[in-house]
């Protein structure tokens, strides 16, 4: 990843987004090998990489087809080779003095005016297509305000003249969708083991990536929603109404209040009951070492200050 980010005092409040069309399918082998040869002097390694590039593609209808361009996807070598090729783009943007951020084949360039953005988009497109032999997707490439675009799942918000990092709703929806699949897979599993082995790694990784743009309101909402999902899992595992009632009583709920477990509502409806929230409280999940967004955000803000 190469990054030279804009900041509000510089006044760079326009972003040029360049989308490379089918990047891994359009990489020119000759251009890539010439860039690779600048750093790698071992001929055996270069022959191995060249053989990997020209190994061909297996098509069901036509069999093995030789390739003059593209890098095979699915392995660790492809993103590494893409960064080697696009290193020239980084150097060119640095030479021109641009503020930019690039991750693999995604690139944002920050400029001060719309006119400057149009000029930059035109000149950089010519460089990519003419020098690096890549194709720019003109339909997806765009120029807009930074707070109207998202980059790597992150967007920006203009508050009193200051640009702040934030998370767009689509990023949060995608995260929740992934968690729903995970909770579905966790049905019938030991809750403590599920939290430790499956849920916590996902929550921790997502938080560490997006922590700069997370708000207090969002972390509180996510923590409550995750605990309710876990209560839904637990309610399913208790299965029978009388078993559920006994479990509530064993967790300190009076018999009169625990009788609510005899209802015929679904697990998600019951997971929102106040009596279940009291029985399976946040302290219960804390004892299971559930990753908590709010606590970790508080620690992060204290250490950063």
C-alpha positions as CSV (number, residue, x, y, z in Angstrom):
1,X,0.0,0.0,0.0
2,X,1.2,3.4,-0.9
3,X,-0.4,6.4,0.7
4,X,0.1,10.2,0.7
5,X,-3.2,11.4,2.2
6,X,-4.7,14.8,1.9
7,X,-5.7,17.0,4.9
8,X,-8.2,19.7,5.1
9,X,-5.7,22.7,5.7
10,X,-4.2,22.0,2.3
11,X,-7.6,22.6,0.7
12,X,-7.5,19.4,-1.4
13,X,-11.2,18.7,-1.3
14,X,-11.7,17.0,-4.7
15,X,-10.8,13.3,-5.3
16,X,-10.0,11.6,-8.6
17,X,-10.8,7.9,-8.4
18,X,-9.1,5.7,-11.1
19,X,-10.5,2.2,-11.7
20,X,-8.3,-0.2,-13.7
21,X,-10.4,-2.4,-15.9
22,X,-9.9,-6.1,-15.2
23,X,-6.4,-5.2,-13.8
24,X,-5.2,-8.8,-13.3
25,X,-6.4,-9.8,-16.7
26,X,-4.7,-6.9,-18.5
27,X,-1.2,-7.0,-17.0
28,X,1.4,-6.9,-19.9
29,X,4.1,-9.6,-19.3
30,X,6.9,-7.7,-21.0
31,X,6.3,-4.5,-19.1
32,X,6.0,-6.4,-15.8
33,X,9.2,-8.5,-16.4
34,X,11.1,-5.4,-17.3
35,X,10.0,-3.7,-14.0
36,X,10.9,-6.9,-12.1
37,X,14.3,-7.0,-13.7
38,X,15.2,-3.6,-12.1
39,X,15.2,-5.2,-8.6
40,X,15.6,-8.9,-9.1
41,X,18.9,-10.1,-10.6
42,X,18.5,-13.8,-10.0
43,X,17.9,-15.3,-13.5
44,X,16.5,-18.5,-12.1
45,X,13.9,-16.6,-10.1
46,X,12.9,-14.5,-13.1
47,X,12.5,-17.6,-15.3
48,X,10.3,-19.2,-12.6
49,X,8.1,-16.1,-12.4
50,X,8.0,-15.8,-16.2
51,X,6.9,-19.5,-16.4
52,X,4.2,-18.8,-13.8
53,X,2.9,-15.9,-15.9
54,X,2.9,-17.9,-19.2
55,X,1.6,-21.1,-17.7
56,X,-1.8,-20.5,-19.4
57,X,-5.4,-20.7,-18.5
58,X,-7.5,-23.8,-18.6
59,X,-10.9,-23.2,-20.3
60,X,-13.5,-25.9,-20.3
61,X,-14.5,-25.5,-23.9
62,X,-11.0,-24.9,-25.4
63,X,-8.6,-26.5,-23.1
64,X,-5.3,-24.9,-22.0
65,X,-4.8,-21.5,-23.6
66,X,-1.5,-19.6,-23.6
67,X,-1.5,-16.1,-22.2
68,X,0.4,-13.0,-23.4
69,X,-1.0,-10.9,-20.6
70,X,-2.8,-11.3,-17.2
71,X,-1.4,-12.7,-13.9
72,X,-2.9,-15.9,-12.4
73,X,-5.2,-15.0,-9.5
74,X,-5.7,-16.8,-6.2
75,X,-2.1,-16.9,-5.0
76,X,0.1,-14.6,-3.0
77,X,2.2,-13.7,-6.0
78,X,-0.4,-11.8,-8.0
79,X,-0.9,-8.9,-5.6
80,X,2.9,-8.7,-5.1
81,X,3.5,-8.5,-8.9
82,X,0.7,-5.8,-9.2
83,X,2.5,-3.6,-6.6
84,X,5.8,-4.1,-8.6
85,X,4.1,-2.9,-11.7
86,X,2.2,0.0,-10.2
87,X,5.3,1.2,-8.3
88,X,6.0,3.2,-11.4
89,X,2.6,4.9,-10.9
90,X,3.5,5.8,-7.3
91,X,6.8,7.3,-8.4
92,X,5.1,9.3,-11.2
93,X,2.5,10.7,-8.9
94,X,5.2,11.6,-6.3
95,X,7.3,13.3,-9.0
96,X,4.2,15.4,-9.9
97,X,3.7,16.3,-6.3
98,X,0.2,14.8,-5.9
99,X,-1.4,13.7,-2.7
100,X,-2.7,10.2,-3.3
101,X,-3.6,6.9,-1.8
102,X,-3.2,3.6,-3.6
103,X,-4.0,0.1,-2.5
104,X,-3.3,-2.6,-5.1
105,X,-5.2,-1.4,-8.2
106,X,-7.4,1.1,-6.4
107,X,-6.1,4.7,-6.5
108,X,-7.4,8.0,-5.2
109,X,-5.7,11.3,-6.0
110,X,-6.6,14.5,-4.1
111,X,-6.6,17.9,-5.7
112,X,-7.8,21.4,-4.9
113,X,-10.2,22.2,-7.8
114,X,-12.4,20.4,-10.2
115,X,-10.5,21.7,-13.1
116,X,-7.3,20.3,-11.7
117,X,-9.0,17.0,-11.1
118,X,-10.1,16.8,-14.8
119,X,-6.5,17.6,-15.9
120,X,-5.0,15.0,-13.5
121,X,-7.5,12.3,-14.6
122,X,-6.7,12.9,-18.2
123,X,-2.9,12.9,-17.8
124,X,-2.7,9.9,-15.4
125,X,-5.0,7.9,-17.7
126,X,-2.7,8.6,-20.6
127,X,0.3,7.4,-18.5
128,X,-1.5,4.2,-17.4
129,X,-2.7,3.3,-20.9
130,X,0.4,4.5,-22.8
131,X,3.3,3.6,-20.5
132,X,2.1,0.8,-18.4
133,X,-0.2,-0.7,-21.1
134,X,-3.2,-0.9,-18.7
135,X,-6.8,-0.1,-19.4
136,X,-8.7,2.5,-17.3
137,X,-12.4,1.8,-16.8
138,X,-13.8,5.2,-17.8
139,X,-17.3,4.3,-16.6
140,X,-16.3,3.6,-13.0
141,X,-13.5,6.2,-12.8
142,X,-14.9,9.4,-11.3
143,X,-14.2,12.7,-9.7
144,X,-16.1,13.9,-6.7
145,X,-15.9,15.3,-3.2
146,X,-14.1,12.9,-0.8
147,X,-17.1,12.7,1.5
148,X,-19.2,11.5,-1.5
149,X,-16.9,8.6,-2.3
150,X,-15.7,5.5,-0.3
151,X,-12.2,4.0,-0.6
152,X,-11.4,0.6,0.9
153,X,-14.7,0.6,2.8
154,X,-14.0,4.1,4.3
155,X,-15.5,7.5,3.5
156,X,-15.0,11.0,4.8
157,X,-17.2,13.6,6.6
158,X,-16.8,17.3,6.4
159,X,-17.5,18.8,9.9
160,X,-16.8,22.6,10.5
161,X,-14.2,22.6,7.7
162,X,-12.4,19.5,9.1
163,X,-12.4,16.3,7.1
164,X,-12.9,13.3,9.4
165,X,-12.9,9.5,8.5
166,X,-16.2,7.7,8.8
167,X,-17.8,4.5,7.8
168,X,-20.5,4.4,5.1
169,X,-23.7,2.4,5.7
170,X,-22.7,-0.2,3.0
171,X,-19.6,-1.1,5.0
172,X,-21.6,-1.7,8.2
173,X,-24.3,-3.7,6.3
174,X,-21.6,-5.9,4.7
175,X,-20.1,-6.5,8.2
176,X,-23.5,-7.4,9.7
177,X,-24.2,-9.7,6.8
178,X,-20.9,-11.6,7.4
179,X,-21.7,-11.9,11.1
180,X,-25.2,-13.3,10.3
181,X,-23.6,-16.1,8.3
182,X,-21.1,-16.7,11.1
183,X,-23.9,-16.9,13.7
184,X,-25.8,-19.3,11.5
185,X,-22.7,-21.6,11.3
186,X,-22.4,-21.4,15.1
187,X,-25.7,-22.9,15.9
188,X,-25.4,-25.9,18.2
189,X,-21.8,-25.1,19.1
190,X,-20.4,-24.4,22.5
191,X,-20.9,-20.6,22.9
192,X,-17.7,-20.0,24.8
193,X,-15.6,-21.8,22.2
194,X,-17.5,-20.1,19.3
195,X,-16.8,-16.7,20.8
196,X,-13.1,-17.5,21.3
197,X,-12.3,-19.3,18.1
198,X,-14.7,-17.8,15.5
199,X,-16.4,-14.6,16.6
200,X,-13.6,-12.7,18.4
201,X,-11.0,-13.0,15.6
202,X,-13.6,-11.5,13.2
203,X,-14.6,-8.7,15.5
204,X,-11.0,-7.8,16.4
205,X,-9.8,-7.8,12.8
206,X,-12.7,-5.6,11.7
207,X,-12.2,-3.2,14.6
208,X,-8.5,-2.8,14.0
209,X,-9.0,-2.0,10.3
210,X,-11.9,0.5,10.7
211,X,-11.2,1.9,14.2
212,X,-10.3,5.3,12.9
213,X,-13.8,5.9,11.4
214,X,-15.9,4.2,14.1
215,X,-18.2,6.5,16.2
216,X,-19.4,5.9,19.7
217,X,-23.0,5.5,18.6
218,X,-22.0,2.8,16.1
219,X,-19.9,0.8,18.6
220,X,-22.7,0.8,21.1
221,X,-25.2,-0.3,18.5
222,X,-23.0,-3.1,17.2
223,X,-22.2,-4.3,20.8
224,X,-26.0,-4.5,21.6
225,X,-26.8,-6.2,18.3
226,X,-24.0,-8.8,18.7
227,X,-25.1,-9.7,22.2
228,X,-28.7,-10.1,21.0
229,X,-27.5,-12.4,18.3
230,X,-25.6,-14.5,20.9
231,X,-28.7,-14.6,23.1
232,X,-30.7,-15.8,20.1
233,X,-28.1,-18.7,19.7
234,X,-28.4,-19.5,23.4
235,X,-32.2,-19.5,23.2
236,X,-32.1,-21.9,20.3
237,X,-29.8,-24.2,22.2
238,X,-32.1,-24.4,25.2
239,X,-34.7,-25.8,22.8
240,X,-37.8,-26.7,24.9
241,X,-40.0,-24.1,26.7
242,X,-39.7,-25.7,30.1
243,X,-35.9,-26.1,29.6
244,X,-35.7,-22.4,28.9
245,X,-37.7,-21.6,32.0
246,X,-35.4,-23.7,34.2
247,X,-32.4,-22.0,32.7
248,X,-33.7,-18.5,33.3
249,X,-34.5,-19.5,36.9
250,X,-30.9,-20.9,37.4
251,X,-29.6,-17.6,36.1
252,X,-31.4,-15.7,38.9
253,X,-34.7,-14.9,37.3
254,X,-37.9,-15.3,39.5
255,X,-40.3,-18.1,38.5
256,X,-43.1,-15.6,37.7
257,X,-40.8,-13.7,35.3
258,X,-39.2,-16.9,33.9
259,X,-42.7,-18.1,32.8
260,X,-42.4,-15.8,29.8
261,X,-40.2,-18.6,28.3
262,X,-43.4,-20.6,27.7
263,X,-44.4,-18.3,24.9
264,X,-44.5,-19.6,21.3
265,X,-42.6,-16.7,19.7
266,X,-39.5,-17.1,17.6
267,X,-35.9,-17.1,18.9
268,X,-35.1,-13.6,17.5
269,X,-38.2,-12.1,19.2
270,X,-37.3,-13.8,22.5
271,X,-33.7,-12.6,22.3
272,X,-35.0,-9.1,22.7
273,X,-36.9,-9.8,25.9
274,X,-35.7,-7.7,29.0
275,X,-35.8,-10.8,31.1
276,X,-33.3,-12.6,28.8
277,X,-31.1,-9.5,28.7
278,X,-31.0,-9.6,32.5
279,X,-30.3,-13.3,32.7
280,X,-27.7,-13.3,29.9
281,X,-26.3,-9.8,30.7
282,X,-23.2,-8.0,29.3
283,X,-21.2,-9.2,32.3
284,X,-22.1,-12.8,31.3
285,X,-20.5,-12.2,27.9
286,X,-17.6,-10.4,29.6
287,X,-16.9,-13.6,31.6
288,X,-16.7,-15.4,28.2
289,X,-14.2,-12.7,27.0
290,X,-16.4,-11.5,24.2
291,X,-14.6,-8.7,22.2
292,X,-16.3,-5.4,23.1
293,X,-16.1,-2.6,20.6
294,X,-16.9,0.2,23.2
295,X,-14.3,-0.9,25.7
296,X,-11.6,-1.2,23.0
297,X,-12.5,2.1,21.4
298,X,-12.2,3.8,24.8
299,X,-8.8,2.3,25.4
300,X,-7.7,3.3,21.9
301,X,-8.8,6.9,22.3
302,X,-7.1,7.2,25.7
303,X,-3.8,5.9,24.3
304,X,-4.0,8.2,21.3
305,X,-4.5,11.2,23.4
